[in-house]
């Protein structure tokens, strides 16, 4: 049985779009565990990874990117 990555990614995106609270909670919990295990040495990298994972799955981190946009590429900054 071959692994179909495209299908797996599609299923993950569908799950994320249907369960954004679960995804956000899971990413936060995972980030907290990794942060604890690394003694906080990599907190900024962990935060960036959580943001990237959330965006890749179509979620939102609740934070505004440093460039002033709402999130996904192509959106205009709020003024």
Buried (B, 14 or more C-beta within 10 A) or exposed (E): EEEEEEEEEEEBBEEBEEEBEEBBEEBEEBBEEBBEEEEEEBEEEBBEBBBEBBBEBBBBBEEEBEEEBEBEEEEEEEE
